[in-house]
């Protein structure tokens, strides 16, 4: 497949910043402005019952299985015309056996890469050798994506709701790797540093060093949909309005991600699974660990979003995404103000919501190392009516 023409980083960043024109800021901060009307999604249990007639949050059953293979995987970009690898109806629970890209592109091959780290060959996922041979599209990132998953009912302007029911390890180990040119301190190291991190037998923690245990909190680093056609060639490395490499550590089991839809079928992709990560992922990688994602995919008609939004057990999360950290923060703030106006049906003025964000909402750098930054506004549900 020939890659479409790339917009380039400068033009892509300019497109994102155009969202912060005075008109768009006012619209984002308004109570009923376009791009904010999610309405019923604030009550997930009733919404889920209306879609499927039964509860799914308390089990890990699934109705469709998508395995990662040479036929269903691609190297790191988001095509808009790739044939479906699985098509389902809204409300379907899908299990996706994803892979992390660590070692897949190693010159010696993934088996030899992991054996050098002390992993026996029989513990290396066999599909990694297949994926190793997939040709790289010029401009793609080093991530391995699985997809696209098509939702029959999804059309541009809808919202795709992704209810994350389970994220579970496919192997008992992950890798953190950094070195010169990596992360927010790109000049810190003069040599590569790669460490194997192995789960305890109960999948509760990684033994990082003597006396230091890192809790196991698995999530998918990349969860996104096909971008708008005018975005051109889109690498999977920088996150954007379509989601992608959000690296948002709190998208664990029990959370829900809402993504704006730009293409027919939504065309959902996932990959870059992680076993643990701090906000920001500052050395460039998390615990890079192959996982299975089980999620329910629901198409929300009559709802729209400008940027991804998430629901956690105790918080709603609005996001701002841009190459410039200040701009990402401004977008997150306008999105949070707009959400507070929306959920209170305009009872809060713009000034009220702005003040509430300042005194009660946490703005966190969720992603700092992949070109675009992600700032997440954590809005406590305890504040909401």
C-alpha positions as CSV (number, residue, x, y, z in Angstrom):
1,X,0.0,0.0,0.0
2,X,1.4,3.4,-0.9
3,X,1.4,5.8,2.0
4,X,-0.6,9.0,1.5
5,X,1.2,12.3,1.5
6,X,2.3,13.4,5.0
7,X,1.2,16.7,6.4
8,X,4.4,17.0,8.3
9,X,4.8,17.8,12.0
10,X,4.5,21.5,11.7
11,X,1.2,21.4,9.8
12,X,-0.1,18.7,12.1
13,X,0.7,20.9,15.1
14,X,-0.9,23.9,13.4
15,X,-4.1,21.9,12.9
16,X,-4.3,21.0,16.6
17,X,-3.5,24.6,17.7
18,X,-6.3,25.9,15.4
19,X,-8.7,24.3,17.8
20,X,-7.7,27.2,20.2
21,X,-9.0,30.1,18.2
22,X,-11.2,32.4,20.2
23,X,-14.4,31.0,18.7
24,X,-13.4,27.4,19.5
25,X,-12.2,28.2,23.0
26,X,-15.6,29.8,23.7
27,X,-17.4,26.9,22.1
28,X,-15.4,24.4,24.1
29,X,-16.2,26.3,27.3
30,X,-19.9,26.5,26.5
31,X,-22.5,24.3,28.0
32,X,-24.0,23.0,24.8
33,X,-21.4,23.6,22.2
34,X,-20.7,21.1,19.5
35,X,-18.1,18.5,20.3
36,X,-19.2,18.1,23.9
37,X,-22.6,16.5,23.9
38,X,-22.2,13.0,25.4
39,X,-25.3,13.1,27.6
40,X,-26.2,9.6,28.6
41,X,-22.6,8.3,28.8
42,X,-22.4,9.7,32.3
43,X,-24.4,6.7,33.4
44,X,-22.5,3.7,32.0
45,X,-24.6,1.0,33.7
46,X,-27.9,2.2,32.2
47,X,-26.3,3.0,28.9
48,X,-24.8,-0.5,28.7
49,X,-28.1,-2.2,29.6
50,X,-29.9,-0.2,26.9
51,X,-27.3,-1.3,24.3
52,X,-27.0,-5.0,25.2
53,X,-29.8,-5.9,27.7
54,X,-27.2,-7.4,30.1
55,X,-24.3,-6.3,32.3
56,X,-20.8,-7.1,31.1
57,X,-18.5,-5.3,33.6
58,X,-18.4,-8.2,36.1
59,X,-17.0,-10.9,33.8
60,X,-14.5,-11.3,31.0
61,X,-16.6,-13.2,28.6
62,X,-16.3,-12.1,25.0
63,X,-18.2,-12.6,21.7
64,X,-15.4,-12.2,19.2
65,X,-11.7,-12.9,19.3
66,X,-9.1,-11.0,17.3
67,X,-5.6,-12.5,17.2
68,X,-2.5,-10.6,16.1
69,X,-0.8,-12.2,13.2
70,X,0.9,-11.3,10.0
71,X,-2.5,-10.7,8.4
72,X,-4.0,-8.6,11.2
73,X,-0.9,-6.5,12.3
74,X,0.9,-3.6,10.8
75,X,3.8,-1.3,11.7
76,X,3.0,2.0,13.4
77,X,0.6,4.1,11.3
78,X,-3.1,4.7,11.0
79,X,-4.4,4.0,7.4
80,X,-7.9,5.0,6.6
81,X,-8.6,2.5,3.9
82,X,-7.1,-0.7,5.3
83,X,-9.6,-3.6,5.0
84,X,-11.3,-4.7,8.2
85,X,-9.7,-7.5,10.1
86,X,-12.9,-7.9,12.1
87,X,-16.3,-6.3,11.7
88,X,-18.8,-6.3,14.7
89,X,-22.0,-4.6,15.7
90,X,-22.2,-1.9,18.4
91,X,-22.3,-3.5,21.9
92,X,-20.0,-6.4,21.0
93,X,-17.4,-7.6,23.5
94,X,-14.2,-8.3,21.7
95,X,-11.0,-9.9,23.0
96,X,-7.8,-8.7,21.2
97,X,-4.7,-10.7,21.7
98,X,-2.2,-7.9,21.1
99,X,1.5,-7.8,21.2
100,X,4.1,-5.3,22.3
101,X,6.7,-4.3,19.8
102,X,9.8,-4.9,22.1
103,X,12.3,-7.1,20.3
104,X,10.1,-7.5,17.2
105,X,12.3,-5.3,15.0
106,X,15.6,-6.5,16.4
107,X,18.1,-7.5,13.7
108,X,18.7,-10.9,15.2
109,X,14.9,-11.5,15.5
110,X,12.7,-11.5,18.6
111,X,13.5,-15.0,19.8
112,X,17.3,-14.3,19.9
113,X,16.6,-10.8,21.4
114,X,14.6,-12.2,24.3
115,X,17.0,-15.2,24.8
116,X,19.8,-12.6,25.3
117,X,17.7,-11.1,28.1
118,X,17.2,-14.5,29.8
119,X,13.8,-15.5,28.4
120,X,13.6,-19.1,27.2
121,X,12.5,-19.5,23.6
122,X,9.3,-21.2,24.5
123,X,8.1,-18.1,26.3
124,X,8.4,-15.9,23.3
125,X,5.1,-15.4,21.5
126,X,5.4,-17.3,18.1
127,X,3.6,-14.6,16.1
128,X,6.5,-12.2,16.8
129,X,8.6,-13.9,14.3
130,X,5.8,-13.5,11.7
131,X,5.4,-9.9,12.4
132,X,9.2,-9.4,12.2
133,X,8.9,-10.0,8.5
134,X,6.1,-7.5,7.7
135,X,7.4,-4.7,5.5
136,X,7.6,-1.3,7.1
137,X,5.7,1.5,5.5
138,X,8.0,4.6,5.2
139,X,7.2,7.0,8.0
140,X,5.6,4.4,10.3
141,X,6.6,4.2,14.0
142,X,8.1,1.1,15.6
143,X,4.8,0.1,17.3
144,X,3.0,-3.0,16.3
145,X,-0.8,-2.3,15.8
146,X,-3.6,-4.8,15.5
147,X,-6.6,-3.7,13.4
148,X,-8.7,-2.2,12.2
149,X,-11.8,-3.4,14.0
150,X,-14.8,-2.0,12.2
151,X,-18.0,-1.1,14.0
152,X,-20.9,-1.6,11.6
153,X,-22.9,1.4,12.7
154,X,-20.1,4.0,13.2
155,X,-20.1,7.1,11.0
156,X,-18.0,10.3,11.1
157,X,-19.3,12.6,13.8
158,X,-20.2,9.7,16.2
159,X,-18.4,8.7,19.4
160,X,-16.9,5.3,19.9
161,X,-17.1,4.2,23.5
162,X,-14.5,1.6,24.5
163,X,-15.3,-0.1,27.8
164,X,-12.2,-1.7,29.1
165,X,-13.2,-4.9,30.8
166,X,-9.8,-6.7,31.2
167,X,-6.2,-6.3,30.3
168,X,-4.2,-9.5,31.0
169,X,-0.6,-10.6,30.4
170,X,0.1,-13.0,27.5
171,X,3.7,-13.7,28.8
172,X,5.1,-13.2,32.3
173,X,7.7,-10.5,31.5
174,X,8.1,-7.0,30.0
175,X,11.0,-4.8,29.0
176,X,12.0,-1.2,29.7
177,X,14.6,0.2,27.3
178,X,16.2,3.6,27.1
179,X,19.4,5.3,26.1
180,X,21.0,8.2,24.3
181,X,18.4,10.4,22.7
182,X,15.5,8.8,24.5
183,X,12.9,10.5,26.8
184,X,12.8,13.9,28.4
185,X,16.5,13.7,29.4
186,X,17.8,12.8,26.0
187,X,21.4,13.6,26.9
188,X,21.4,11.9,30.3
189,X,22.8,8.5,29.2
190,X,25.7,7.6,27.0
191,X,24.8,3.9,26.6
192,X,21.7,1.8,26.1
193,X,20.0,0.5,29.1
194,X,17.6,-2.5,28.7
195,X,16.1,-4.4,31.7
196,X,13.8,-7.4,31.8
197,X,11.0,-7.1,34.4
198,X,9.3,-10.3,35.4
199,X,5.9,-10.6,37.1
200,X,5.6,-12.5,40.4
201,X,3.5,-15.7,40.2
202,X,0.3,-13.9,41.3
203,X,0.7,-11.1,38.7
204,X,0.8,-8.4,41.4
205,X,4.1,-6.7,40.8
206,X,7.4,-6.6,39.0
207,X,10.6,-7.0,41.1
208,X,12.5,-3.9,39.9
209,X,15.4,-4.2,42.3
210,X,16.0,-5.6,45.8
211,X,13.3,-4.1,48.0
212,X,11.6,-2.3,45.1
213,X,8.4,-3.7,43.7
214,X,6.5,-2.0,40.8
215,X,2.7,-2.7,41.0
216,X,1.3,-4.4,37.9
217,X,-1.3,-2.0,36.3
218,X,-1.7,-3.2,32.7
219,X,-3.2,-1.0,30.0
220,X,-3.0,-0.4,26.3
221,X,-0.6,2.4,25.3
222,X,-2.2,2.8,21.9
223,X,-6.0,2.9,21.6
224,X,-7.2,4.9,18.6
225,X,-9.4,5.2,15.5
226,X,-8.6,6.1,11.9
227,X,-7.9,9.8,11.6
228,X,-9.6,12.3,9.3
229,X,-8.6,11.9,5.7
230,X,-7.2,15.5,5.6
231,X,-4.6,14.5,8.2
232,X,-2.7,12.6,5.5
233,X,-0.2,10.0,6.5
234,X,-0.4,9.6,10.3
235,X,2.4,7.9,12.3
236,X,1.3,5.9,15.4
237,X,3.9,7.7,17.5
238,X,2.3,11.1,18.3
239,X,-1.1,10.9,20.0
240,X,-3.8,13.2,18.6
241,X,-7.6,13.9,18.5
242,X,-8.2,10.3,17.3
243,X,-6.4,8.9,20.3
244,X,-3.5,6.6,19.3
245,X,-0.4,6.7,21.5
246,X,-2.1,8.3,24.5
247,X,0.0,6.3,27.0
248,X,-2.6,7.2,29.6
249,X,-1.7,4.9,32.5
250,X,-5.2,4.9,34.1
251,X,-6.9,3.3,31.2
252,X,-6.9,0.0,33.1
253,X,-9.7,-2.5,33.5
254,X,-12.9,-0.7,34.7
255,X,-12.2,2.5,32.8
256,X,-13.9,3.7,29.6
257,X,-12.4,5.7,26.7
258,X,-14.5,7.9,24.4
259,X,-13.1,8.6,20.9
260,X,-14.4,10.9,18.2
261,X,-15.1,9.0,15.0
262,X,-13.7,10.4,11.7
263,X,-14.2,7.5,9.3
264,X,-16.9,4.9,8.5
265,X,-16.6,2.0,10.8
266,X,-14.5,4.0,13.3
267,X,-11.6,1.6,12.4
268,X,-10.2,0.9,15.8
269,X,-6.5,0.0,16.3
270,X,-4.6,-1.0,19.5
271,X,-1.1,-2.0,20.5
272,X,1.9,-0.9,22.6
273,X,0.6,-2.7,25.7
274,X,2.1,-1.9,29.0
275,X,2.3,-3.6,32.4
276,X,3.2,-0.4,34.4
277,X,4.0,3.2,33.7
278,X,4.4,6.5,35.5
279,X,2.6,9.6,34.2
280,X,4.7,11.0,31.4
281,X,6.7,7.8,30.5
282,X,9.8,10.0,30.8
283,X,12.5,7.6,29.7
284,X,10.6,6.8,26.5
285,X,9.2,3.4,27.4
286,X,7.0,1.8,30.1
287,X,7.1,-1.9,31.0
288,X,6.6,-3.0,27.4
289,X,4.6,-6.2,27.9
290,X,2.3,-8.1,25.5
291,X,-1.3,-8.1,26.7
292,X,-4.8,-9.2,25.8
293,X,-7.4,-6.5,25.8
294,X,-11.1,-7.4,26.4
295,X,-13.4,-4.5,25.7
296,X,-17.0,-3.7,24.7
297,X,-17.3,-1.3,21.8
298,X,-20.4,0.9,21.7
299,X,-21.2,3.5,19.0
300,X,-22.8,6.6,20.4
301,X,-25.1,8.3,17.9
302,X,-26.0,11.9,18.3
303,X,-22.9,12.5,20.5
304,X,-19.7,14.2,19.4
305,X,-16.3,15.0,20.8
306,X,-13.3,17.2,19.7
307,X,-10.8,15.3,21.8
308,X,-10.7,12.0,23.6
309,X,-12.4,11.7,27.0
310,X,-12.2,9.0,29.6
311,X,-14.2,7.8,32.6
312,X,-12.4,6.3,35.6
313,X,-14.1,4.8,38.7
314,X,-13.7,8.1,40.6
315,X,-13.0,10.7,37.8
316,X,-14.0,12.0,34.5
317,X,-10.9,12.9,32.4
318,X,-10.8,15.5,29.7
319,X,-7.7,15.6,27.5
320,X,-5.6,18.2,25.6
321,X,-3.1,17.1,23.0
322,X,-0.5,19.2,21.2
323,X,3.2,19.3,20.4
324,X,3.5,22.4,22.7
325,X,2.9,21.6,26.4
326,X,1.3,25.0,27.1
327,X,-1.2,24.5,24.2
328,X,-2.0,21.0,25.4
329,X,-2.8,22.4,28.8
330,X,-5.0,25.1,27.4
331,X,-6.9,22.6,25.3
332,X,-7.4,20.3,28.4
333,X,-8.6,23.3,30.4
334,X,-11.1,24.4,27.8
335,X,-12.3,20.8,27.4
336,X,-12.7,20.4,31.2
337,X,-14.6,23.8,31.5
338,X,-16.9,22.7,28.7
339,X,-17.5,19.4,30.3
340,X,-18.4,21.0,33.7
341,X,-20.8,23.4,31.9
342,X,-22.3,20.4,30.0
343,X,-22.8,18.1,33.0
344,X,-24.4,20.9,35.1
345,X,-26.6,21.9,32.1
346,X,-25.2,25.4,32.2
347,X,-25.8,26.0,35.9
348,X,-22.1,26.8,36.1
349,X,-21.0,29.9,34.2
350,X,-17.7,29.9,32.3
351,X,-16.1,31.8,35.2
352,X,-17.5,29.2,37.7
353,X,-16.2,26.3,35.8
354,X,-12.8,27.9,35.3
355,X,-12.6,28.6,39.1
356,X,-13.7,25.0,39.9
357,X,-10.9,23.6,37.6
358,X,-8.4,25.7,39.5
359,X,-9.4,24.7,43.0
360,X,-10.5,21.0,42.5
361,X,-9.2,19.5,39.2
362,X,-5.8,18.0,38.6
363,X,-4.0,18.6,35.3
364,X,-1.5,15.8,34.7
365,X,1.1,15.3,32.0
366,X,0.0,11.9,30.9
367,X,2.3,11.6,27.9
368,X,5.5,13.7,27.4
369,X,7.8,11.8,25.0
370,X,6.1,11.0,21.7
371,X,6.0,14.3,19.9
372,X,2.6,15.5,21.0
373,X,2.0,15.9,24.7
374,X,-1.1,14.7,26.5
375,X,-2.4,16.7,29.4
376,X,-5.3,15.0,31.3
377,X,-7.7,16.9,33.5
378,X,-8.9,14.7,36.3
379,X,-12.3,15.9,37.4
380,X,-13.5,14.2,40.6
381,X,-16.9,12.6,40.2
382,X,-17.6,13.7,43.8
383,X,-17.9,17.3,42.4
384,X,-20.6,16.4,40.0
385,X,-24.4,16.7,40.6
